[in-house]
Amino acid sequence: MIHIHNLTKTYNKTFVAVDDISMHIQKGSIVGFIGPNGAGKTTTLSMITGILKQDAGTIEINGHNTITEAMDSKRQFGYVGDSPNTFLKLKGIEYLNFIGNIYGVDSKLQKSRIQHYSEILEMEEALNDRISSYSHGMRQKIMIMGVLLHDPEIMILDEPLTGLDPKSSFRLKEIMKQRAAEGKSVLFSTHVLEVAEKLCDEIIIINKGKIVYTGTLEALKLQHHDLSLEEIFLEVTGI
């Protein structure tokens, strides 16, 4: 579970990117973190994962405070950022083995999971190529495989479907559903309500650094029953 209380982040002492937000991600749920570009989604996820330090507020991941228990909190989740352009000099298999070793995954289990997810995401033939030679979508898939390799309780994904072909996108969504069914949690950011409609148990909408809606998409649609999903998004975010 992720518990966030009164989280704030300001840049250059003037621009409030995230403004006193609170949110809770429960076990066994898929939560869509939705908002327009610049709304504060990536900044929030960066604070949850410890990439950025908040100016105020607390974050607990499975009971571990991200500031005072940083290492313990990081062991609880796997994260795929919005830019998969890392470790480009490594081959795909080298990157996966590196991640598996960091997290102490048993070598036989590591090999089995690499084979399993490379088949699902159609990456078998690319594992011995350098990540620098991959397309954006392939880089995204190898980072997703790295997260799945150590089987975290929580997956945190920043725009994970960007750049994926329709087949890989479908399979990633199926993986997310399966993990939720196993009692694990998924938090992912998107700006597309149509994705959230078919996938999420709950959505959290952020705009200009503030949470403007938390709940199910069905409940939100009932509040705006004459509007399309696109019109609802524009109405809620005031765009």
Buried (B, 14 or more C-beta within 10 A) or exposed (E): BBBBBEBBBBEEEEEBBBBBBEBBBEEBBBBBBBBBEEBBBBBBBBBBBBEBEBBEBBBBBBEBBBEEBEEBBBBBBBBBBBBBEEBEEBBBBBBBBEBBEEBEBEEEEBBEBBEEBBEBBBBEEBBEBBBEEBEEBBBBBBBBBBBBBBBBBBBBBBBBBBBBEEEBBEBBBEBBBEBBEEEBBBBBBBBBBEBBBEBBBBBBBBBBBBBBBBEEBEEBBEEBEEBEBEEBBEEBBEE
